Amino acid sequence: MAEKWKKTALLVLHMQVFDLKDYLAPDSPYCMPAGRAIIPSVKRAVDVARERSILVVWVVREHDYLGRDVELFRRHHYGVGKTGPVIKGTPGAGMIDGLEVREEDYKLVKNRFSSFLETNLHSLLQSAGIDSIVVVGIQTPNCIRQTVFDAVSLDYPYVTVIVDATAAETPEVHDANIFDMKNIGVEISTLEEWCQSKRG
């Protein structure tokens, strides 16, 4: 079974406990309920990936406390006396409870929406012989969409988004972006469909 899935990687995007601007913490004014709702599905996807010996890549943000590596439109959240989201070394940059980066996994830090932009993700996947990418996490209209579009642009032959293990702020935004990704040849799968998939 492990041999069958050796060309597949699971990308888990931004399942972090953000600081004051948290998308996932229930006591945050920025909480995204749909993001919390997919946590069990993301956990299951990770468990299945590990059972199949699929490479699990945890894609995270870990920013400088002054915001020097953050997009311009976010920089007002950072600086002396401010606590922006996912500052490196803070609890908010950690993984949500129940999700952990294991020794056999790979942790990728990125500073822009796409997991491929100015990171070593493409070379990592190429060196591992990966041609199939499966994506879970948040948020559908930016980090997931940009990562998926770049994967397609880089000619990965198999790109899958697990529709019920990804989320956006509203179902309408999620569905619209899923529609766009499907129209560029991305496979849209439910978690159950992916768990039952026979393709390696």
N, C-alpha and C positions, 0 to 999 in steps of 0.2 A: 504493500500500500504506500509506504514512504517513497519508493522509487517512482510510483505513478504521479505523485504530486510535487516532485522536486523542482519543476519549472514554474510553480505558482508561488506568489507572495501575497500575503494579506496586509494591506495598509490600514492602520487604525489611526484616524485623524482626530486630534485634539480632544481626547477624553480626559481632560485635565480639570483640576479644581482651581479655576481662575480665582484671583484675589477679589478685589472689590467689584470688578466688572464680570463676575462669574456667569457663564451660560448654564452651569450645571448645579451650583449650590442652591438648595431650596430657599435659603434666607436672603438671597441676593435679589435686588430690584431688577437685575438683568437676567434673571433665571429664564431659561427656555424650556418650558415643560416638555416639549417634544424631544428635547435632548435628553432629559432625564428618563423619558419613557423608553428610549432605545437601549439603555444601559444593559438590561438582561440579554437583549439580542446581540449586542456587541460582545458581551462575555461569552455567549454560546458560540459565536463565530470564531472567537479566539480559541476556545476549547477544541472545536472541531479542527481548526487549523493545526493545532498542536498534535492532535490525534493523528493527523495526516502527515506530520513532519513538514508542514508548510512553513516557510520563513515568515515570521511575524515582524512587521516593521511598525514601530510606534512613532508616529509623526507628531512632534510637539513644537511648541514655541517656548523659548526661554530668553526673555529680553533683558537688556541692559537697564539698570534702574533709572538712568537718565533718558531712556528712549532713543538712544542714538542709532539703534538698529531697527526701529519701528517705522512703518509707513508714515508719511507726513501727516495724514489726516488723523492719526492716533496719538501723535506726540504730545498733545496737550494733557494727556492722562499721566505723563511721566515727568520726573524732575525732582529736585530737592524738596522734601516735604510732601511729596505725592506718592501714592501707591498704585501704580498702574498694574494691569493684569499680567500674569505669568512672568514676573520678574525672576530671573535665575536665582535659585537658592531659597526661594520663598515657598511656603506650603501651597500657594496657589498654582505653582508650576508643577506640582506633583500629579500623579494619576488619581482618578476617582477611585473611591473604595471598591475593592474587589477586582481591580485591574492592575496587573503588575508586569513590569518589564523583567523577563527572566534572562538568564545568562545566554541562552541560545537564541534569544531575540535580538533585534537591532533597534536602537533608538536613534532617530534622525531629528535634529533640530533645524527648523526652518524659520525664516523671518518674513516671508511673504506668503501669499495665498497658495501658490503652487508648491507642491512637495518637491518638484524638480528644479525650480528656479534657484540657481546659485547654491545647490547642494550636490552631494555626491550620490544621490539616489540612483540616477541612471547608470552610473558606472558600477555601483553596488549590485544592481539587478543584473546587468550584463555579465559581470564576472561570476555571478551565481547561476547563470544560464536561465534566468527567468524570462518567460515570454507571456505569462498570464498574471494579470494584476486584479486583485479583488479589493474593493474599497468599502470601508465602514467608517462611521463617526459623524462629526459635525464640521461645518455647516454646509448644506447642499449648494447654496448659490455662490459661495466663494471658494473656500479651501477644497471642497470635494470637486466642484465643477472645474476649477482651474487645474487641479491635479489630473483629473480625467482627460480634459482636453489636451493637456501636454502629453499624457501617455499615448493618446491617439496620434498626436503630431509626431511623436517619436517612433511610431510604427510598431507599438506593442500589438501583436495580433489578437490578443484576448484581454479585454478590459471589462470587468463586471462591477456593477454597483448593486449592493444588497439594499433594496428599497426600504425594507422595514428595519434596517440596522443603520440607517442614515437619517438625518433630520435637519429641518430648517425652522425658522421662527414661526412660520405658519404652514399649514398643509398646502395652501395654494402656491406658495413660493416653492416648497419642496416638489410638488407635482409638476410645476412649470419647468423646473430645472431637470427633473428626471426625463421629461418629454424631450427637452433639447438634447440631452446626452444620448437618449435612445436613437434620436434622428441622425447621430453621427456614427452609428454602428456599435455603440456600447451595449453590452448585454445587461438588461435590468432583471434582477432575480429577487425572489423572496428568500428569506433566510432558510426556510424549509426546502425550497427548490435547490438552493446551493448545497445544503447539507446532504441532499439525496443525489447530487450530481455525480456522474461517473467519469467526467472528463478530468484528466490530470494536467 
